[in-house]
Each structure stands twice: as C-alpha cells, then as structure tokens.
Amino acid sequence: MSDHSTDEQFLQRALDLARQGIGLASPNPYVGAVIVDPQGIIVGEGTYTYDGLKHAEVLALEQAGGKARGSTLYINLEPHCHQGRTAPCTDALIAAGIRRVAASMPDPNPKVSGRGFEKLRGAGVDVEVGGLQAEAQRLNEAFARYTRHGVPLVTLKSAMTLDGKIARPLRPRSTATEIPPARWITGEAARNHVQQQRRQSDAILVGVGTILSDDPLLTDRSGDARRRPLLRVILDSHLRLPLESRLVQSVAMKSAPENDVLVFCSSAGDKKKSDLEARGIRVEQLPPDSQGRPDIHAVLRRLGQLEITSVIIEGGSAVNGAALASRVVDKVFLYYAPTILGAGSVPFAACASSGPPHEAPRVKGLYIHRFEDDFAVEGYLRDPYKE
C-alpha cells in the first residue's frame, strides 16, 4: 500500500528534475527519475538530456547501484519499452529489481502508450499511474503535440494594453540601422518571463513586417544553456527581408549560429534568394495560401520535419490574425499592461474570425500569472493530448 502524500513528494522531485532538461532534451520529452529505497531514502536520481543519451531512469539506476533492488521508481513519464537511440528502460528496471513504479502519465505517443507499463506489470512490478498528472502533461505538451501529429505545439504570445492594442500606428523605419524608439508595453518582469518562454521553445516565428518595423534579433536572452539555437522563422511572401537588418547581419557576421534563420516565402526572386543564402540565411519556398502568403500549415509541417517540437509566434497583428483564422494555434500566452492606447492603435489580431461570435476561437483551461503591475493569461485553444 502506497502513501499518497509520499508519492506526490517524490513525483514532484521527479518533475523538478525533468525541468532541468528544458532546452536540453528536445525533440525528446522532459523526464526526471527518482529511486527511493524501502526506508524512504533517495538512492538515485536522473535527468534526461538529448546529448547525454542515457534516459533518466538509467541514470538513476546507475547512481543507486545495488540499492535499486526492492526500491520504488518515481518518474513523470512512462518508461519506454522499445529500442530507440538506447535500449528499453523497462528491461533495465526489471533487471535491477525495481519493485514498484509510480508514474505521472503514460507516453502520449499512441503507438507505444501503455506498453511500458504492461511490460513492467508482466514482470511482477507494481505500477501506479496518475500522480501529479496535470502538471506532468503541461510539462510535455509540446512533445505530445509533436509525437501525435508531427507538427510543433504553437503558442501565440503577445503583449498588449488592457484594450487589446499592441502598438500605436507605426511606420516602417527608413533604414534598418536606425535605433527603434522605446515602445515596451509591459514591464521588465514580464519581458524577462518572455525570455523563459523563448528558452522553452525550439523556434520563434514572426512576419517580415515585424522585422521592417522593429528590426529585432529574436534571440533567447535567458542566459540559460540550450542544446540547439532558437530557430528564427520569418514569413516573408516576397523576400522583403533587408540584407542590412540586424537579424541577417547577426548570421552574416558570425555573431549567431549559421542556419538558425529560416525564411519561408511564396515567391522568390533568384537574386534576393541568393543574396540571403550567401549570408547564411536559409530560404524555402512554399505553396501560397489564399492571401498569397506562405501556407502556415505547410510551414508547420516543414518545421515538424526539422524536429521542431514547439514554436512561439511573436508576430504583429496580421500574423496573429492569420494564425488564429487558420486554426493552427494550440495555446496563447497574452501579457497585459494596465494601460490604454485607444482608437487608431494596432489591434492584437486582425481578422482572426469573420463568423458569428459563437464560432470565434475560445480559450480554455485558463491560468493567470502576475508580473508586478502586469499580468498574463495562459490558455488553450486545443488539447495537445486529444486533438
């Protein structure tokens, strides 16, 4: 008989260990493992990282050694039972004499879900599933979307005023070398959190209009380690991306990794395409949508082929509206500042829905976050484990 509070305590530790893999595990899931002996003492722990190769449960077994026999494994995700980059973890657990496994959730991949638990039970291991499941699912929601559908989890992020405006009317700057005017909407605490959001994402996506207006670098400035650079994705129908932009120059001058900028266009002039590629920018042409823009569904399929499991959209009004209208957004993270810009300012999303109100995108599963004077709304348009 297990003690519910004790199980939650050690499962929480497993989740904390799993979070240490953020930025280091993609395209695989975040997994943490804790082995606890019959006296309730932790004898082994492990965190999975992609480059480290060994799975969290194997690392925990190695640390525990002979003390693993008769002990309990706490883990946030079902141990895998198939041959991949490594041998099945279930075999290692059985061989080590693990008596019991407490897991938060099954593997979201329907091709393997439940098989690890089945193999353990078949070997006489006591298996319990479901502790801290909601927290575990949130942690690996990108992996769930990617492994179930082959496309990244799409998070639409924006900062806006209380009346839903993201900027005053803006004109494109005359040159890309001009210093953009200060126009932060939210405070420093919220902006720092955005960097954590970027670190948790494999890619960031904007339209070329954002580059022309703001000349951003679109980098992860969290200061934390990551296995691969944040892929900077630009939707640019006619290749208007300036060669003098900071983003292009960061690659051309080798101050950023080559090939970490990917431009999707729907029509490409040979010279501009060659000029961008000569500076280390990847350019791919995709079929256009009804508006002549690169089809967003094709963009996401291509990102999935590149093993991008999560993408955060930080675009302007047009890109936000197009993403919502195309029904590709899985979740939103909307930051609000206690200010009002009023009529004539740029709305959060242009033409997101042209139907009646009851057909408009509806956000569910809301979480509210506070950042000093600002706050954010996090919620889901689609369940990555069901749809």
C-alpha positions in Angstrom: 0.0 0.0 0.0 1.5 3.4 -1.0 1.2 6.6 0.9 -0.4 9.3 -1.4 1.4 12.3 0.1 4.8 10.5 0.0 4.2 9.6 -3.6 3.4 13.2 -4.5 6.5 14.4 -2.8 8.8 12.1 -4.8 6.9 12.7 -8.0 7.3 16.4 -7.5 11.0 15.8 -7.2 10.9 13.9 -10.5 9.1 16.8 -12.2 11.7 19.2 -10.8 14.5 17.0 -12.2 12.6 16.8 -15.6 12.5 20.6 -15.8 16.3 20.7 -15.6 16.2 19.2 -19.1 14.3 22.3 -20.6 16.3 23.5 -23.6 18.4 20.3 -23.5 16.1 17.4 -24.3 14.1 18.4 -27.5 12.9 16.7 -29.7 12.5 14.1 -26.9 10.5 14.7 -23.7 11.5 16.1 -20.4 12.0 13.2 -18.0 13.2 13.1 -14.4 13.5 9.9 -12.3 13.9 9.3 -8.6 14.7 5.9 -6.9 13.6 5.6 -3.3 14.6 2.6 -1.1 12.1 0.9 1.3 13.2 3.2 4.1 12.1 6.2 2.1 15.6 7.4 1.3 16.5 8.7 -2.2 19.3 6.5 -3.6 19.3 7.6 -7.2 18.2 10.5 -9.4 18.5 11.3 -13.1 17.5 13.9 -15.7 17.3 13.2 -19.4 19.2 15.4 -21.9 19.4 14.6 -25.6 23.2 14.8 -25.8 23.6 12.8 -22.6 21.8 10.0 -24.4 21.1 7.9 -21.3 17.5 8.1 -20.1 16.6 9.5 -16.7 15.7 6.1 -15.2 19.0 4.6 -16.3 21.0 7.4 -14.8 19.1 6.9 -11.6 19.7 3.2 -11.6 23.4 3.7 -12.1 23.5 6.1 -9.1 21.5 3.7 -7.0 23.6 0.6 -7.9 22.5 -2.4 -5.8 20.2 -0.3 -3.7 17.8 -0.2 -6.5 16.6 -3.8 -5.7 13.3 -3.7 -3.9 13.0 0.1 -4.3 10.4 2.4 -6.0 11.0 4.4 -9.1 9.2 7.8 -9.3 9.0 9.2 -12.8 6.9 11.8 -14.6 6.6 9.8 -17.9 6.1 6.2 -18.7 9.4 4.3 -19.1 9.9 3.4 -22.7 9.9 -0.3 -23.8 11.1 0.0 -27.4 14.6 0.1 -29.0 15.5 3.6 -30.0 18.7 5.6 -29.5 19.0 3.5 -26.4 17.9 0.0 -25.2 14.4 -0.3 -23.5 14.4 1.3 -20.0 11.8 -1.3 -18.9 14.4 -4.1 -19.3 16.9 -2.2 -17.2 14.3 -1.6 -14.4 13.3 -5.2 -14.3 16.9 -6.4 -14.3 17.8 -4.0 -11.4 15.0 -5.4 -9.3 12.8 -2.3 -9.0 9.7 -3.4 -7.0 7.4 -0.6 -7.8 7.0 2.2 -10.4 4.9 5.4 -9.7 4.5 7.4 -12.9 2.6 10.6 -13.5 1.3 9.8 -17.1 1.6 7.3 -19.9 3.6 8.1 -23.0 1.4 10.4 -25.3 2.6 8.5 -28.4 -0.4 6.3 -29.2 1.9 3.7 -30.8 3.7 3.0 -27.6 1.4 4.3 -24.8 0.8 1.8 -22.1 3.3 -0.8 -23.4 6.0 0.1 -20.9 3.6 -0.2 -18.0 2.3 -3.5 -19.5 5.8 -4.9 -19.7 6.6 -3.9 -16.1 3.4 -5.4 -14.7 4.1 -8.6 -16.7 7.4 -8.9 -14.8 5.7 -8.6 -11.5 6.5 -4.8 -10.9 3.7 -2.9 -9.1 2.7 0.1 -11.3 0.7 3.1 -10.3 -0.2 5.9 -12.7 -1.7 9.4 -12.4 0.1 11.3 -9.6 0.5 15.0 -10.5 -0.7 14.1 -14.0 -1.9 17.6 -14.9 1.4 19.1 -14.1 3.3 16.4 -15.9 1.1 16.9 -19.0 1.7 20.6 -19.1 5.5 20.0 -19.0 5.5 17.7 -22.0 2.6 19.2 -24.0 4.9 20.1 -26.9 6.3 16.6 -27.1 2.7 15.3 -27.1 1.6 17.5 -30.0 4.7 16.7 -32.0 4.7 12.9 -31.4 1.0 12.6 -32.1 0.7 14.8 -35.2 4.3 15.5 -36.5 3.9 19.3 -36.1 5.1 21.6 -33.3 3.0 22.9 -30.5 2.1 26.5 -31.5 1.9 29.2 -28.7 0.7 32.6 -29.7 2.4 35.2 -27.5 1.7 38.9 -27.4 2.0 41.9 -25.1 -0.9 44.4 -25.2 -2.8 47.0 -23.3 -6.0 46.4 -21.5 -7.9 47.4 -24.6 -6.1 44.8 -26.7 -3.7 47.1 -28.6 -0.1 46.0 -29.3 1.3 49.4 -30.6 0.4 52.9 -31.7 0.3 53.3 -35.5 3.8 52.6 -36.8 5.6 53.4 -40.0 8.5 51.2 -41.3 11.8 52.8 -40.4 13.7 54.3 -43.3 16.9 52.3 -42.7 17.5 49.1 -40.7 20.4 50.7 -38.8 18.2 53.3 -37.1 17.7 52.6 -33.4 14.0 51.8 -32.8 12.1 54.0 -30.4 11.4 52.7 -26.9 7.9 51.3 -27.0 7.8 48.5 -24.5 4.2 47.8 -23.4 4.9 45.6 -20.4 7.5 45.9 -17.6 10.8 44.2 -17.1 9.5 41.3 -15.1 7.1 40.3 -17.9 9.8 40.8 -20.5 12.1 38.5 -18.6 9.5 35.9 -18.5 9.2 36.1 -22.3 12.8 35.1 -22.5 12.0 32.0 -20.4 9.2 31.3 -22.9 11.7 31.5 -25.7 14.1 29.2 -24.0 11.3 26.6 -23.7 10.6 26.9 -27.5 12.5 25.3 -30.4 11.6 28.2 -32.7 10.2 31.7 -32.8 8.1 32.9 -35.7 7.3 36.4 -37.0 6.2 38.0 -40.2 8.5 40.2 -42.2 6.5 43.2 -41.1 7.9 42.8 -37.6 11.4 42.9 -39.0 10.7 46.0 -41.1 9.1 47.8 -38.1 11.3 46.8 -35.2 14.5 45.2 -36.6 14.6 42.6 -33.7 17.2 39.9 -33.2 14.6 37.4 -32.0 17.1 35.6 -29.7 16.9 33.7 -26.5 18.4 36.1 -23.9 17.6 34.0 -20.9 21.2 33.2 -20.4 20.5 29.6 -19.8 22.0 26.7 -21.7 20.2 25.1 -24.7 21.2 22.2 -26.9 20.4 23.9 -30.2 19.9 27.6 -31.0 16.4 29.1 -31.1 15.4 28.8 -34.8 14.3 32.2 -36.0 11.5 31.7 -38.6 10.3 34.6 -40.8 7.2 34.5 -43.0 8.2 36.7 -46.0 6.0 36.3 -49.1 8.2 38.3 -51.5 11.5 38.3 -49.7 11.5 41.8 -48.4 13.8 40.9 -45.6 16.5 43.6 -45.6 20.1 42.4 -46.0 21.1 45.2 -43.6 18.7 44.0 -40.8 20.2 43.0 -37.5 18.8 39.5 -37.9 20.6 38.9 -41.2 23.8 40.7 -40.1 23.9 38.5 -36.9 24.3 35.5 -39.2 26.4 37.1 -41.9 28.9 38.5 -39.3 29.0 35.1 -37.5 27.7 36.6 -34.2 24.9 34.0 -34.4 25.0 30.3 -35.5 24.7 29.8 -39.2 21.4 28.3 -40.4 19.4 29.5 -37.3 17.3 31.8 -39.5 14.8 30.2 -41.8 12.8 32.3 -44.2 9.6 30.9 -45.8 8.4 32.7 -48.9 5.7 32.1 -51.5 7.6 33.7 -54.4 11.3 34.2 -54.6 13.5 36.4 -56.8 16.6 34.5 -57.7 19.0 37.3 -56.8 17.5 38.2 -53.4 17.3 34.5 -52.5 21.0 34.1 -53.5 21.9 37.2 -51.5 20.3 35.9 -48.4 21.7 32.4 -48.7 25.2 33.9 -49.3 24.8 35.4 -45.8 23.9 32.1 -44.2 20.1 32.5 -44.3 18.0 29.5 -45.3 15.2 30.3 -47.7 12.5 27.9 -48.6 9.6 28.5 -51.0 6.2 27.0 -50.0 2.8 27.0 -51.8 0.8 30.2 -51.1 -2.4 30.4 -49.2 -5.5 32.3 -50.5 -3.8 35.6 -49.5 -0.6 34.8 -51.3 1.3 34.2 -48.1 3.3 31.0 -47.3 0.7 28.5 -46.2 1.0 28.3 -42.4 0.0 24.6 -42.4 2.8 23.8 -44.8 5.2 25.9 -42.6 4.4 23.8 -39.5 4.7 20.5 -41.4 8.1 21.6 -42.6 9.1 22.6 -39.0 8.0 19.2 -37.8 10.3 17.6 -40.4 13.1 19.6 -38.9 12.3 18.1 -35.4 10.9 21.4 -34.1 8.5 20.4 -31.4 7.4 23.9 -30.2 7.1 27.3 -31.9 6.2 30.6 -30.3 4.6 33.2 -32.5 5.6 36.7 -31.6 4.2 38.4 -34.7 2.2 41.5 -35.4 -1.5 42.0 -35.9 -1.6 40.4 -39.4 0.3 37.2 -38.4 -1.6 36.8 -35.2 -4.9 37.1 -37.0 -3.8 34.7 -39.8 -2.6 32.1 -37.3 -5.9 32.2 -35.4 -8.0 32.1 -38.5 -6.0 29.1 -39.8 -6.8 27.3 -36.5 -3.1 26.3 -36.0 -2.7 27.9 -32.6 -2.7 25.4 -29.7 -2.3 27.9 -26.8 -2.0 31.5 -26.1 0.2 33.4 -23.6 -1.1 37.0 -23.6 0.6 39.6 -21.4 -1.4 42.7 -20.4 -0.2 46.1 -19.1 -2.5 48.4 -17.1 -2.6 51.0 -19.9 -5.0 52.0 -22.7 -3.9 53.2 -26.1 -7.3 53.9 -27.6 -8.7 54.1 -31.1 -6.4 54.0 -34.1 -3.8 51.9 -32.4 -2.8 48.4 -33.7 -5.1 45.6 -32.5 -3.7 42.3 -31.2 -5.1 40.3 -34.1 -6.5 41.5 -37.4 -9.4 39.5 -38.9 -9.0 36.5 -36.6 -12.6 35.5 -37.2 -15.2 36.7 -39.6 -18.0 34.4 -38.4 -20.6 34.9 -35.6 -19.3 35.3 -32.0 -20.1 31.6 -31.1 -17.7 30.5 -33.8 -14.8 32.6 -32.6 -11.8 30.8 -31.1 -12.4 30.1 -27.5 -9.6 29.8 -24.9 -10.0 27.1 -22.2 -8.0 25.9 -19.2 -7.0 29.4 -18.1 -4.1 30.2 -15.9 -3.4 33.8 -14.7 0.1 35.0 -13.9 1.2 38.2 -12.2 4.4 40.1 -13.1 4.5 43.1 -10.8 2.0 45.6 -12.3 1.4 43.4 -15.4 -0.5 40.1 -15.7 -0.7 37.3 -18.3 -3.4 34.9 -19.4 -2.3 31.5 -20.5 -4.9 29.1 -22.0 -5.6 26.5 -24.7 -7.4 26.5 -28.0 -6.7 22.8 -28.5 -5.8 20.0 -26.2 -2.4 18.6 -27.4 -3.2 15.2 -25.9 -6.6 14.8 -27.6 -6.9 16.9 -30.8 
